[in-house]
Amino acid sequence: MVNKGKIVIIGTSNVGSAVLNKLMDFQLASEIVLIDLNEEKAKGEALDASHSTSCIYSTNINIHAGSYAECKDAGIIIITAGPSIRQGEEPDRLRLAYVNTKIMSSVMTEIVKYTKDAMLLIITNPLDVATYHISTTFDYPREKIIGTGTLLETFRFRRILANKYHVDTKNIHGYVLGEHGNSAFPAWSTVDVAGLGLEHLDEYFHLTEKLDRTAVEKEIVQVAYDVINWKGFTNTGIAMAACRFVKAIIYDEHTILPMSAVLEGEYGIKNVALSIPRMVCSTGIVRSFEIHLANTELQLLHASAKSVRFALDSCTSLDS
């Protein structure tokens, strides 16, 4: 039997610990298990976090370190294991592909010993490579494998536009699609602000400095590396994105979010995982939407697919 309130986090470094803290903040679990190769790190994170559950504002979440056997009855397993881009390194997540696909193989080999029922939420970079590798290498239900994909870029996109027009981000709709990485692109044809559309926003908000779409596109990609170079790593934003997926799953929301999964011919693309709008609920991914995109956006989506496919092929060639 699956315990829907039980979440396992694999990897307790910067991202894993941030996910833990946000899950606690939003009280999205009754039990959280931490797994890490560094068992003392997992124990320390669990012990530190467990102290906060006695706070008057917290529920009594059972937080502890454990082994892969804890996956047996987990409702959700969040995978953050593996190295990330560091300060001063080449700003391209795809160069992590080879080492992190090996780590994903190691992690999944253990998970499938105990469950094929839990929802898998993939955060490890390169996200689309990791998602595709897990989905096609292991006999695990694909609808239960979700890559956080471009949801974080979409959050960033909406924040950039909100700052431009001094409007609530919840009024802004629109997606960043493709790769979680350098070839991600904002699908401008999907953007709407509180029903006002996009084309006349500068007029409606009486702005003399017009929206510079090219600058926005560059900022969406660059901002992640700015955070890494200034802070040392990114973790808060992606932890919030992870919690958005967790909430959609545990509350059976049937919400539509940009997320990474294997494409099965959408837009004429196969053999790669990318982010397009998909509906998610308690049973996983319900359906994918091949929404109408402008021709330039279609070209960018195909370019994104080629970028991720190149990284996947590079991993194969290194093994041969």
Secondary structure as the mmCIF struct_conf table of DSSP 4:
data_model
#
loop_
_struct_conf.conf_type_id
_struct_conf.id
_struct_conf.beg_label_comp_id
_struct_conf.beg_label_asym_id
_struct_conf.beg_label_seq_id
_struct_conf.end_label_comp_id
_struct_conf.end_label_asym_id
_struct_conf.end_label_seq_id
STRN STRN1 ASN A 3 ILE A 10
BEND BEND1 SER A 13 SER A 13
HELX_RH_AL_P HELX_RH_AL_P1 ASN A 14 ASP A 25
TURN_TY1_P TURN_TY1_P1 PHE A 26 GLN A 27
BEND BEND2 SER A 30 SER A 30
STRN STRN2 GLU A 31 ILE A 35
BEND BEND3 LEU A 37 ASN A 38
HELX_RH_AL_P HELX_RH_AL_P2 GLU A 39 HIS A 51
HELX_RH_3T_P HELX_RH_3T_P1 SER A 52 SER A 54
BEND BEND4 CYS A 55 CYS A 55
TURN_TY1_P TURN_TY1_P2 ILE A 56 TYR A 57
BEND BEND5 SER A 58 SER A 58
STRN STRN3 ASN A 62 ALA A 65
HELX_RH_3T_P HELX_RH_3T_P2 TYR A 68 ASP A 73
STRN STRN4 ALA A 74 ILE A 79
BEND BEND6 GLY A 82 GLY A 82
TURN_TY1_P TURN_TY1_P3 GLN A 87 GLY A 88
BEND BEND7 GLU A 89 GLU A 89
BEND BEND8 PRO A 91 PRO A 91
HELX_RH_3T_P HELX_RH_3T_P3 ARG A 93 LEU A 96
HELX_RH_AL_P HELX_RH_AL_P3 ALA A 97 ILE A 111
TURN_TY1_P TURN_TY1_P4 VAL A 112 TYR A 114
BEND BEND9 LYS A 116 ALA A 118
STRN STRN5 MET A 119 ILE A 122
HELX_LH_PP_P HELX_LH_PP_P1 THR A 124 THR A 124
BEND BEND10 ASN A 125 PRO A 126
HELX_RH_AL_P HELX_RH_AL_P4 LEU A 127 THR A 137
BEND BEND11 PHE A 138 PHE A 138
HELX_RH_3T_P HELX_RH_3T_P4 ARG A 142 LYS A 144
STRN STRN6 ILE A 145 GLY A 147
TURN_TY1_P TURN_TY1_P5 GLY A 149 THR A 150
HELX_RH_AL_P HELX_RH_AL_P5 LEU A 151 TYR A 165
TURN_TY1_P TURN_TY1_P6 HIS A 166 HIS A 166
HELX_RH_3T_P HELX_RH_3T_P5 THR A 169 ASN A 171
STRN STRN7 ILE A 172 LEU A 177
STRN STRN8 GLY A 178 GLY A 178
BEND BEND12 HIS A 180 GLY A 181
TURN_TY1_P TURN_TY1_P7 ASN A 182 SER A 183
STRN STRN9 PHE A 185 VAL A 193
TURN_TY1_P TURN_TY1_P8 ALA A 194 GLY A 195
BEND BEND13 LEU A 196 LEU A 196
BEND BEND14 LEU A 198 LEU A 198
TURN_TY1_P TURN_TY1_P9 GLU A 199 HIS A 200
HELX_RH_AL_P HELX_RH_AL_P6 LEU A 201 TYR A 204
TURN_TY1_P TURN_TY1_P10 PHE A 205 HIS A 206
BEND BEND15 THR A 208 GLU A 209
HELX_RH_AL_P HELX_RH_AL_P7 ARG A 213 LYS A 231
BEND BEND16 GLY A 232 PHE A 233
HELX_RH_AL_P HELX_RH_AL_P8 THR A 236 ILE A 250
TURN_TY1_P TURN_TY1_P11 TYR A 251 ASP A 252
STRN STRN10 THR A 255 GLU A 264
BEND BEND17 GLY A 265 GLY A 265
HELX_RH_3T_P HELX_RH_3T_P6 GLU A 266 GLY A 268
STRN STRN11 LYS A 270 CYS A 281
TURN_TY1_P TURN_TY1_P12 SER A 282 THR A 283
STRN STRN12 GLY A 284 SER A 288
HELX_RH_AL_P HELX_RH_AL_P9 ASN A 295 ASP A 319
#
